[in-house]
Amino acid sequence: MNNKKHVSLKDLAEELGVSVSTVSRALKDSPEVGEEMRERVKKLAGEWNYRPNPFAISLLKNNPRIIGIIVPDIVTHFYSSIISGISDVARKNHYSVIITSSYEQYELEKQCVEDLMNIRVEGIIACISQETTDYAHFESLIMQRVPLVFFDRVCLHGRCSCVVADNAESGKAATEHFLHHGAKRIGFIGGANHLDIVKQRKHGYLDALRQYQIPIERELIVCEKMTYEEGREATRKLLALPCPPEAILAMNDTLAFAAMKEIKEQGLRIPQDVALIGYTDELHSNYVEPALTAITHQTYEMGVASCNLLLQHLQKNQSPKKVVVPTRLIVRGSSVKSPFSQIE
């Protein structure tokens, strides 16, 4: 008996003393193969637990029907939910998906692109890493006419389709929420300034301050990497100011949870001393104390929209499109400092 983990057509053919093509035809019940041989082939395939390799078959037919996905990480609910949306649409359209992760590193992101191209994916759906400022690896895909769709963190505007949240609008809504509940000095903790989502969410934050005639103080804006450690350090900087913020808007929940930890360790209360709002609304936002107010994304819908866009590009050569998926502000205990009081 064959003890190989993955049994191939070649293994079956060698055991039976026939050609690979004969085994293949027998498994497909081709009339070109006699009934006795077909039964022998199927019996051995069953005994050896043979499973067809859809990737190998598609490559032989020069019709891969594989979509590549590149995400910054695969452990957060945010990305896993988007992947679910992509995968469901792909499956319904008879495509398989390959998921790769850049782990927020530019060099690994380039390697992801190369690996996906080596297995001949038909198109790629990507969210760029925090480190990425050079887009040559994606530009090469455009030159090769490989369909490419970005989501959440995007680049190459106007040259590729993308799916994004309403970043500026949500940043403004979160800031207005603070203002309506009594906070006037509002800090902003973001990621690297070259990222489009950072610029857009910060724009919304600043737009709200301007609309309510609140002075803009640059010392209240800290934009570094979107990591837990950077979030702790940014919060320390804000709380060490001569006049610290009454509220903090954090670019994502990693930064928000880091801010929450630092605020508590300094003996301050949330929201009485410092109100807090995060982004992306990870599942554990409900289980921290106080529960975290957050901008929640329709992540599954973002995945669905991303895959639908890619499929449209695979079917025809169409111009790049931008899809904006609305967000919602989910109010919990971390942000309400006082009853609603409209800013004059």
Secondary structure by P-SEA (a helix, b strand, c coil): ccccccccaaaaaaaacccaaaaaaaaaccccccaaaaaaaaaaaaaacccccaaaaaaaaccccbbbbbccccccaaaaaaaaaaaaaaaaabbbbbbbbccccaaaaaaaaaaaaaacccbbbbbbccccccaaaaaaaaaaccbbbbcccccccccccccccaaaaaaaaaaaaaaaacccbbbbbbcccccaaaaaaaaaaaaaaaaacccccccccccccccaaaaaaaaaaaaaccccccbbbbccaaaaaaaaaaaaaacccccccccccccccccccccccccccccccaaaaaaaaaaaaaaaaaaccccbbbbbbbbbbbbccccccccccccc
